[in-house]
């Protein structure tokens, strides 16, 4: 009796679906149609059990784009079309002139011309350190010195440090205190407000 009621229920649901499709005059989505075919939990005639993986083996790939957007379409999306929706190029207002070299750069960013000198000097320092220390483990502080800088301080200052000497003079923009550890003691108070401002 229970099996008969279940079969009548399934038949009514299928009839309802067919009537709705006929009135709407459109086909149901593929995934929904596949699910309708397997509404009953009874095993199929081949003896295989119901598996959602068999039904939706490639259903998750339906929303993936099948073709690459061409350059023309990408440019239309970016800049628009003069006849329809023209997206004008807006001029940048955050361009600044470098005080050192005179080249233009965006505000809030380093000047690329000046920073290229820093990159070149850093590369030379790295090459010299690698040639000097090779693959030995670094257990001491490494100090990079330029011509004539070793004589500025006594020999006791350089004890316990590995010294790498560059054959050139120090560039004017490369300050000495950038490579040295700070000598300022950490603060003992936790007051944030400035004092003695007058």
Number of C-alpha atoms within 10 A of each C-alpha: 5 6 8 9 10 12 12 11 12 15 12 12 14 15 12 12 14 14 12 14 13 11 8 10 9 9 11 14 8 10 11 9 12 13 13 14 9 15 12 13 8 11 11 11 7 6 8 9 11 15 9 10 9 8 13 13 9 9 11 8 10 8 7 7 8 8 6 7 10 9 9 9 12 11 12 15 12 11 14 15 13 10 6 7 11 12 13 10 7 6 7 7 8 9 12 15 13 17 9 9 10 12 13 14 16 15 13 9 8 11 20 14 15 15 11 11 13 15 11 11 15 12 12 13 17 13 12 17 19 13 11 14 14 11 8 8 7 10 9 11 10 15 14 18 19 15 12 13 13 15 8 7 9 9 9 7 9 13 10 11 12 17 18 18 18 16 11 10 11 16 12 7 9 11 10 14 8 8 12 10 7 9 6 6 6 7 7 6 6 6 8 6 5 6 7 4 4 3
